[in-house]
């Protein structure tokens, strides 16, 4: 039964990653009143630099979500090492551009300083954990590499958790967007990082137990 629940949870996790990974495509068909763009002033929506950063962020971020979850399949890593490496490099490249663009657009986040700090912090953490994952892989420290990439994908998964939490928070705040957005700027990623910390710690404890057996 536990194996069935674990497998179902894995595929549900993958489904969320794929659905939200494809979500940015909608912005190319929708008008400027779609999604989070509704909360942006017209002057910002007309800014070409902001637009380049926004579309870089959502496109590269969407690709990172779509490709990143596959990398945690141990069978794929063991059987297709070259493929794992190529997907990994594509993921790191996508995160590099998406996180930098995310940090920039985070400076214009709706709701002021609370939202800005939340989203800019997320961008910095996503960038740093991903780069650490890349550096440790280059050094062939694959245990540390996997640990850092767990943190990296936890940050990437904020795109999913944001879209789960935001409508709930808006309802809880009687339809008020700003207070909900203040909370979600932190709630979308802080719990994810805590879960990643728990997963990494559990891996380390299990590994130590095996060595001591």
Secondary structure by P-SEA (a helix, b strand, c coil): caaaaaaaaaaaaaaaaaaaaacccccccccccccccccccccccccaaaaaaaaaaaaaaaaaaacccccccaaaaaccaaaaaaaaaaaaaaaaaaaaaaaaaaaaccccaaaaaaaaaaaaaaaaaaaaaaaaaaacaaaaaaaaaaaaaaaaaaaaaaaacaaaaaaaaccccaaaaaaaaccccaaaaaaaaaaaaaaaaaaaaaaac
